[in-house]
Amino acid sequence: MISVVTPTYNERENVPLFLGSICPFLSSLKQPFEVIIVDDNSPDGTSAIVNSLKSKYPQVSLLKRVGKRGIGSAYSAGFAKAKGDIIIAIDVDLSQSLTTIPLFLEKLKAGDDMVIASRYLPGSEVRNISFYRQLGSRFFNMFVKFSLALPALDSTHSYRAFKKNIFRDVGKRIEETGHPSFFIELSFWTNKAGYRISEVPTIFVERIHGQSKLNTFQGLKNAYCTISRLKKRS
């Protein structure tokens, strides 16, 4: 079974579009699946939208939480609730291409334990993002890779698939809940535990609806602190 986990906060515009695309796509793969929406009590009524769509998409469940506790915390809660042996983490903003999912499954079937959708491999595309923002993201991910001796070019990307036993094994070691620190830690502890990490090319498109919740300055500050802490564990 495939468990798709998606955190939301003020995403009432994107939720119907997201479910309307991912549920039919997963159905076409002819594998059982569930979609877990983890909503941090969005004031715009996102959870009500999810509930209204459950009859149309019976594979969807809602995990509603009190307070806004960070995207990593939301993902962790969804991972813990997941029933599938394969977990896919994906954002709700339609920036991440669903056509990457079969590539995930192929890699996992071949023996990999975690597969990251890389924005920097040959064949990848990043659309509607400024050159300087792309350059900054690429540089930072290279810094993460070499600082922590990770096998991936895009360890900060949330879009990934992995076997559920990985989270059971390393989840409690993750201290950070924000982006990108949570994903850096998830990659670090997965690699340190001896699991096999690989990457596949993907297409990334800047969101159209709603606003990003990422505070770039705070996120980078936390990430540098996280990297410094993890280097001591290397």
N, C-alpha and C positions, 0 to 999 in steps of 0.2 A: 504493500500500500504506500502511496505517496501522500505525504502531508505538506501542504503549502502553508507557510506562516507569513502573515502580512500585518505589520503594525500600522495603526492609523491615529491621526490627530487632526481634526478639522479637514476631513477629506470627503465631504458629502458629494462633491462634484465627481470625484474620481472613482468612488466605490462602485456605482452602477456600471461604469465603463469597464472597470477592471474585472468585475465578476462576469460581465457579459462577454469578455474575451477569454479569460483564463478557464472558466468552467467548460465551455465547448471545446477549447483546445485540449484540455486534459482528458475529456471524454473521448476525443478522437484517438488518444493513445491506447485505449482499450485496457487500461489498468485502473483498479480501484483507487480513489483519491478522496481527500478532504481538503477544505480550505478553511484555515483558522484566522479570523480577523481579530486582532488584539487592539482594542480601542481604549485609550487612556481618558475616558469620560469627555470626549470632544464636545465643547459647548455648541458647535454648529449642528448637532443632531446626527452625526455620522452613524452612531450605533442604531438609531431608529431606522435609518436607511438600510443598514445591513439586515435588521430584523424583518423589514418589509420585503426583502428579496429572498428570504429563506425558503419560502414556498416554491419559488421559481428555481432556486438552486439548492436542493436538499443536502448537498454535500458541504454546505457552508455552515460554520458555527461561529458564534461571537463570544469572545472573552472580554468582558467589560471590566475595566479596573478604575479605581478611584485615584485621581491625581495624575499628573504628568511626570513619569519617573524615568524617562529616557528611552531611546529606541532600543538600546541593548537589553534593558530590563524587559521591554515588551517582547522582544524576540525570545529571550530566555523563557518567559512565561508560556509563550506559544510552543516553543520546542518541548517544554516539559509536558504539555498537554497532548502533543502529537501522538497519534496512534500508529502512524506508518513506520516502516523500517527505513524509509528514505525521507529526509526532510529537505524541502526547498525553501530558502529564505528569499523573499522578493518584495520590493516596494510596491505600493499601491498606485504610484503616480504615472504608471504606463511608460516610464523611461527605459525599462529593461525588456528586451525582446523575448517573447515566448518561444521563438524558434531555437533558442539556446537550450531549452529543457531536454529535447531528445539527445543533444550532445552530452548533457549531464548524465543522463541515464546510461548512455553507451559507455562512458568512462567508468562509472560506478560498476557496471556489469563486468567490465574488463579487469576490475580489481582495485581501482582507486578508492580511497575512503572519503575524500572531500574534493569537490571540483568547483573552482572559482571561475565566474564569467569575467574574463580579463578584457579590459578596454585597450590593452596595449600589445596584443599579439598580432602577427600578420593575419589579415582578414577581418580584424575588428574595425568598427567605425564608431566615432563619437560625433554626434550631430547637434548643431545649434548651441554649441559651447564655445566660448571665445578661445582663441589660440593661447592666450596667456593663462587662462584658467586650466586648459588642458596641460600646458607645460608645467604649471605648478603642481597639478595632481600627479603627473608622471614622475616628476622630480621627487616629490614626497614619498611616493610608493617605492622608488628606487632606494631612498634613504632607509625606509622601513625594511626592505629586503636585505640590504647589506648590514644594517645595524643588528638585526635579529637572526641573520643567516637563514632566511625563509626561502623556500623553493619557488615562490610565486612572485609575479611582477605586479599583481594588483591585490595585495592582501587587505586593503581597506574597503574593497567593494563588497557591499552587503549581498549581492546576488550570487548565490552559491547553492550547491546541493551536497548533502553528506549523509552518511549512515547514522542512524539515531544513536547507536551505541557510543559514538564519539562524544555526543553531548552528555550522556550519562557519565562518561569517563572524565571529561575535562571541564564541564560546565561550572562546577563549584569553585574552580580555580580563578574564574574570571571576576575581576573586581570592578572594572569600569563598565558604565552603562550607556555612555554617549557614543556618538559617531564622530570619528572613526575608531576610537580606542577599543570599543567592544570587539570589532572585527579583527583588529590587530591582535588582540589577546586570543580570540578564538583560533586564529591562524597559528599563533605562536604555540599555544598549548597543544593543539592538534599535532603540529610538527614535532614538538618535544616528546610527545607520547609515542612517537614512532609510526603514526599513521601516514599514509601516502596521500600527498596533496598534488593535484594537477590543475591545469587551466584549459579553458576553451575560448576561442574568439567569440565576441558578442557585438551587438549593436546597442549603443546607448544614446538616447535622445532626451534632451532637456524637457522637463515637464511642461505641459501646456496649461493645465488647470491647477489652481491653488498655489500656495507659497511653500517653498522649502523651509523646513524647521531647523536646518543646519546653521548654527552660528560658527562661521568659519574660524574666526579668531579663537574662540573658546575651545572649539574642537581640536585645533592644532596645538594649542597650549596643553590640553589634557593628553593629547597623543604623545607629545614629547616627554611628558612626565611618565606616561605609561611605558614608552620605549626605554627610558632610563631605568625604570624599575625592573622591566623584564630582562634587560641586559645583565643584570646581576644574577638572574636565574639561569642564564645560558650556560 
